[in-house]
């Protein structure tokens, strides 16, 4: 099955997710109360952002009275790893030669037997030099 | 109308010169396989870079020189040159000889293709910068002459990046899977790329490739990439003092990338640079010379000299281009 890929979070989305990751499960009003200073936003903005994060699959929610209580669909480390995988794959597949110099470029075209053969060759050469 | 005709004529000239120079320089790529050059991959990479950028440099120099008398007259810098010739086709922004249909079609299609490819390239560069920034935000930076940024995720990355701010991107999992000497070899290879300014050179080659057919630009890029990889392997082998260590790191990284590619259902890399060839070269142990790259300096100098020479002979080149266009269209 193809792994789900994630898009980088916007500034507000990242701030909301930080609160959810540390205080889950939370309501939009609780998130709003914890976002102070430069992160402070109107309650409706936070509610819309959390709804969007839910539709993106990043937040799970359960009804609690009139409000939704949100929890993260995956942990911070898990999300960052999946995001990094998606970004790296995209960079390597679509944009390579315009900005990167790779250590190994041929992995897509090498088969296991070649890798085994080269490993043996290196081992033999090292043995020969000892 | 005169301005449109002038730009279309300039576009057709650039396309014509770019193609002609590509056809002339392309066979020279074969010369890079000469045995005398085999042991000095850095020189081979420099030559491939110069050959790859020559069509663009030549086309720009010739078009600049051919357009200079007319543009100079339009800006009031030079006397109107038009009275000195009226016997043939007229490349002039002030006094157009009229739009020739075939020439206009060639110019318009060349310009359209150029703008399309340039736009696509610009978009790819912008997307790349955006994605790299997002990826680097997730990583941890180890400062140094060339900072190393360790990013989370599958072992896919061991790359030199940055056209101006040069740095190394490495997957944490890949760094953890390599032995300390292997990691030193891999990083030494990437540092060699950064010292050579290969990410910038790759971009410049891609830009220069806009002045020729994709087939030629790919051939030049591929020849340069292969030689640059060998040059960096040689450099890394000299730095760590053991070619087999770098070869071992190459195979280990290829294995890890292959496993990651299966897990992610994605191709882990973008090129097709022969792993076996590089490993064998590293193990051969023959004296290979690690020298500094001079490609950017060489192309800068060649470009400046070509432009100066072209401008110095602007009237001659202007008439030569007019005669050429007159005969062909």
Interface residues (C-beta under 8 A of the other chain):
Chain A: X2 X3 X8 X77 X80 X81 X82 X83 X84 X85 X87 X88 X89 X90 X91 X92 X93 X94 X95 X96 X97 X98 X99 X100 X101 X102 X103 X104 X105 X106 X107 X108 X109 X110 X112 X114 X115 X118 X119 X121 X122 X125 X126 X129
Chain B: X121 X124 X125 X127 X128 X129 X131 X132 X134 X135 X137 X138 X139 X151 X152 X153 X154 X156 X157 X158 X159 X160 X161 X162 X163 X171 X186 X189 X190 X193 X194 X198 X199 X202 X203 X206 X221 X225 X228 X229 X232 X244 X247 X248 X249 X250 X251 X253 X254 X255 X257 X258 X261 X263 X264 X265 X266 X267 X268 X269 X270 X271 X272 X273 X274 X275 X276 X279 X280 X283
